[in-house]
Amino acid sequence: MLFSIEGVLYWKMVSMLYSFCVYYYDSKNDKLVNIKNNIDVSNDGFIEFSIYHNSDFIITKGEVPDRT
């Protein structure tokens, strides 16, 4: 489902020691699609990223290698 407006997600993180990456799972093509890299955790412990559709999102401690 595509949104006609941008949505912003805030996610509470357990660790503030890393920069994180966000991907969504593209089930049609069976792959992870990068949304944003090097997301720093805010002083109150959250990361923030924008979305334009509902999907399964994955937050990682580093970049995920491409499987192709």
ABEGO torsion letter per residue (X at the ends): XBBABBBBBBBBBABAABBBBBBBBBAAAGBBBBABBGBBBBAAGBBBBBBABBBBBBBBABBBBBAX
